[in-house]
Amino acid sequence: MTRDPRPSIARLDNLSLRDQLRVDRLPLRALQMMVGLTGFGFSLALLLESGLGGAPWDVLHTALADRLGLTVGTLSISVSFVVLLLFLPLRERIGIGTIANAIWVGVSIDLGMLVLPEARGVPLAVAMMLLGVILNGISGAVYIGAQLGAGPRDGLMTGLGRVLTRPVGPIRIVLEVIVLITGTLLGGALGVATVVYALGLGPIIQLTLPYVTNPVRTVNGREIAAPRAPQSKPAPGPAQLR
């Protein structure tokens, strides 16, 4: 029998903040989370510096940054904390990764835009766009795989899905469309990169996630029950990005 070289998809656990602080290999998870968040922020800066557009939420961030005279990263952080206020009525969990995501992605965007050059010429712009999308998907999977909590925007998605008793997929689409339309009307960085990002991110995360998921084995020293073997290979859960 030939062994399938592909790793199985480890379970993604939705841990409370208390359990996150007592989970096995916490220092390694924290390092993995920060590596993923740093790459995520730099990838968003790559998209913006390509001049071909930004990720849907960054269309809004760039529009607000231009109007207020602030950096894109500062607006990313500000919007993240506004979104976090909505966690209270939705009774959504706030985890280690939720706060780290809210702050460090914005910091990484600004650092990336500080050190990365603006694209000069179409070939370089296209290369930066494609690299940004690929790096974003890989970094997002690395961050998710640390299993230390969802980002603010994904927490909003899952919270609304629970309160409205609706699938998270359509809710995420509606949120993204509202944000994108608002950012576009305000003059944000809409472009071909926005479309490529929207289409390419999910598949890249799905392909990468099995290789970077850090499975939860113990919480507070106690082993957790192993998941039953599924009848068919499931797709990863909602992306815990921003």
ZAMARGU-4260 file (C-alpha; in steps of 0.2 Angstrom, whole numbers, plus 5000, padded with zeros to 4 digits):
<rodrens>
0) 5000/5000/5000 | 5007/5017/4995 | 5007/5030/5009 | 4999/5046/5006 | 5013/5059/5008
5) 5001/5073/5012 | 4998/5077/5030 | 4981/5075/5038 | 4972/5091/5043 | 4973/5093/5061
10) 4958/5099/5071 | 4956/5117/5074 | 4951/5120/5092 | 4941/5135/5097 | 4949/5138/5114
15) 4944/5151/5127 | 4957/5164/5133 | 4960/5154/5149 | 4963/5138/5140 | 4975/5147/5128
20) 4986/5152/5142 | 4987/5134/5148 | 4988/5125/5131 | 5003/5114/5127 | 5019/5122/5119
25) 5012/5140/5122 | 5029/5148/5118 | 5031/5139/5102 | 5013/5144/5097 | 5016/5162/5102
30) 5031/5162/5091 | 5022/5154/5076 | 5008/5167/5078 | 5019/5182/5078 | 5028/5175/5063
35) 5012/5173/5054 | 5005/5190/5059 | 5021/5198/5053 | 5021/5190/5036 | 5003/5194/5035
40) 5006/5213/5038 | 5021/5213/5026 | 5011/5205/5012 | 4997/5218/5014 | 5011/5231/5012
45) 5017/5222/4996 | 5000/5223/4988 | 4998/5242/4992 | 5016/5246/4986 | 5012/5236/4970
50) 5000/5250/4965 | 4988/5238/4959 | 4976/5239/4974 | 4974/5232/4991 | 4965/5219/5001
55) 4946/5223/5003 | 4948/5229/5021 | 4964/5239/5016 | 4953/5248/5003 | 4944/5256/5017
60) 4960/5258/5028 | 4968/5268/5014 | 4953/5279/5011 | 4952/5283/5029 | 4971/5286/5031
65) 4971/5298/5016 | 4957/5308/5023 | 4964/5308/5041 | 4982/5310/5037 | 4987/5294/5046
70) 4996/5279/5041 | 4987/5263/5034 | 4993/5253/5049 | 4986/5265/5061 | 4969/5264/5053
75) 4970/5245/5053 | 4973/5245/5071 | 4960/5258/5075 | 4947/5249/5064 | 4952/5233/5073
80) 4947/5240/5090 | 4931/5247/5084 | 4927/5230/5078 | 4932/5222/5094 | 4919/5233/5103
85) 4906/5224/5093 | 4912/5208/5102 | 4903/5213/5118 | 4885/5213/5112 | 4889/5197/5101
90) 4897/5189/5116 | 4912/5183/5105 | 4927/5177/5113 | 4943/5188/5114 | 4959/5177/5113
95) 4978/5180/5113 | 4978/5180/5094 | 4963/5192/5093 | 4973/5206/5102 | 4989/5202/5094
100) 4981/5202/5077 | 4972/5219/5080 | 4989/5227/5085 | 5003/5218/5076 | 4996/5217/5058
105) 4994/5236/5058 | 5012/5238/5064 | 5018/5226/5051 | 5009/5235/5037 | 5018/5252/5042
110) 5035/5243/5044 | 5032/5235/5027 | 5027/5251/5018 | 5042/5260/5026 | 5055/5247/5019
115) 5047/5241/5003 | 5049/5252/4987 | 5035/5257/4976 | 5033/5247/4961 | 5041/5255/4945
120) 5034/5246/4930 | 5021/5234/4926 | 5032/5218/4928 | 5038/5223/4945 | 5020/5228/4951
125) 5013/5211/4945 | 5027/5202/4954 | 5024/5211/4970 | 5005/5208/4969 | 5007/5189/4966
130) 5020/5188/4980 | 5009/5198/4992 | 4994/5186/4989 | 5005/5170/4991 | 5013/5177/5006
135) 4997/5182/5014 | 4989/5165/5012 | 5004/5156/5019 | 5006/5168/5033 | 4987/5167/5037
140) 4988/5148/5038 | 5003/5150/5049 | 4994/5161/5061 | 4978/5151/5061 | 4988/5135/5064
145) 4995/5142/5080 | 4977/5140/5087 | 4977/5156/5099 | 4961/5164/5093 | 4953/5172/5078
150) 4956/5190/5072 | 4944/5204/5075 | 4936/5203/5058 | 4933/5185/5059 | 4927/5185/5076
155) 4914/5198/5070 | 4909/5186/5056 | 4907/5171/5067 | 4898/5181/5081 | 4885/5188/5068
160) 4883/5170/5061 | 4879/5164/5078 | 4867/5178/5083 | 4858/5178/5066 | 4859/5159/5064
165) 4866/5160/5047 | 4881/5152/5038 | 4897/5162/5041 | 4901/5161/5022 | 4887/5173/5016
170) 4890/5184/5031 | 4908/5186/5027 | 4904/5190/5009 | 4891/5203/5014 | 4904/5211/5027
175) 4918/5211/5013 | 4906/5219/5000 | 4900/5233/5013 | 4918/5237/5017 | 4924/5237/4999
180) 4910/5248/4993 | 4912/5260/5007 | 4931/5261/5004 | 4929/5263/4986 | 4917/5277/4988
185) 4929/5286/4999 | 4943/5284/4986 | 4952/5269/4993 | 4965/5258/4984 | 4954/5247/4974
190) 4962/5238/4959 | 4966/5221/4951 | 4975/5216/4966 | 4959/5217/4976 | 4951/5204/4965
195) 4966/5193/4964 | 4967/5193/4983 | 4949/5189/4985 | 4950/5174/4973 | 4967/5167/4978
200) 4968/5169/4997 | 4956/5154/5002 | 4964/5141/4991 | 4982/5146/4997 | 4976/5145/5015
205) 4968/5128/5012 | 4983/5120/5004 | 4995/5127/5017 | 4985/5124/5033 | 4988/5105/5035
210) 5007/5108/5035 | 5007/5122/5048 | 4993/5117/5060 | 5000/5115/5078 | 4988/5102/5085
215) 4981/5104/5103 | 4986/5089/5114 | 4985/5095/5131 | 4976/5110/5141 | 4983/5113/5159
220) 4992/5096/5157 | 4977/5086/5153 | 4975/5077/5137 | 4960/5082/5126 | 4950/5069/5117
225) 4956/5065/5100 | 4944/5069/5086 | 4935/5054/5077 | 4941/5050/5060 | 4930/5059/5048
230) 4921/5049/5034 | 4927/5062/5021 | 4941/5074/5021 | 4934/5091/5028 | 4939/5108/5022
235) 4947/5119/5035 | 4936/5130/5046 | 4934/5149/5043 | 4950/5158/5040 | 4955/5167/5057
240) 4964/5182/5048 | 4959/5199/5052
</rodrens>
